[in-house]
């Protein structure tokens, strides 16, 4: 299993839009072959940012994910 995590910063004024955008990215990523989990969390201790957590079956699934239009 491959685990990917990271933070994405945004402008305070763009909080709602950032949440919507990453909600959509997570929704489509969950449909990709090999994606076991893709979650987005508001990072309340490191605002303004989102925390991304993704779990994939293997490196091939990760490589495929990075070739998607969202990435």
C-alpha positions in Angstrom: 0.0 0.0 0.0 1.2 3.5 -0.8 0.2 6.4 1.5 0.4 10.0 0.3 -0.3 13.0 2.5 0.3 16.7 2.2 -1.0 20.2 2.7 -2.4 22.6 0.2 -2.5 26.3 1.1 -5.1 28.7 -0.1 -6.1 32.3 0.4 -8.5 32.9 3.3 -11.0 34.5 0.9 -10.9 31.3 -1.3 -11.7 28.9 1.5 -15.1 27.9 0.2 -13.9 27.5 -3.4 -10.8 25.5 -2.3 -13.1 23.1 -0.3 -15.4 22.7 -3.3 -12.5 22.1 -5.7 -10.8 19.5 -3.5 -14.1 17.8 -2.7 -14.5 17.2 -6.5 -10.9 16.1 -6.9 -11.4 13.6 -4.0 -14.7 12.3 -5.5 -13.1 11.6 -8.9 -9.9 10.2 -7.4 -11.9 7.6 -5.4 -13.1 6.2 -8.7 -9.6 5.6 -10.1 -8.4 2.0 -10.2 -6.2 1.2 -7.1 -7.5 4.1 -5.0 -8.3 2.8 -1.5 -8.9 6.2 0.1 -8.8 9.9 -0.7 -9.8 12.3 2.0 -9.5 16.1 2.5 -9.5 17.8 5.9 -9.5 21.4 7.0 -6.1 21.9 8.7 -7.3 24.0 11.6 -3.8 24.3 13.2 -2.2 25.4 9.9 -4.8 27.7 8.3 -5.3 28.5 5.6 -4.6 25.0 4.3 -6.2 21.6 3.6 -4.7 18.3 4.6 -4.9 15.6 1.9 -4.7 11.9 2.6 -4.6 9.3 -0.1 -4.1 5.5 0.1 -3.4 3.5 -3.1 -2.8 -0.2 -3.9 0.6 0.3 -5.5 3.0 2.6 -7.3 1.2 1.9 -10.6 -2.0 3.4 -9.2 -0.1 6.4 -7.9 1.6 6.9 -11.3 -1.8 6.7 -13.0 -3.3 9.2 -10.6 -0.5 11.7 -11.3 -1.3 11.5 -15.0 -5.0 12.5 -14.5 -6.3 15.9 -15.6 -6.8 16.9 -12.0 -3.1 16.6 -11.3 
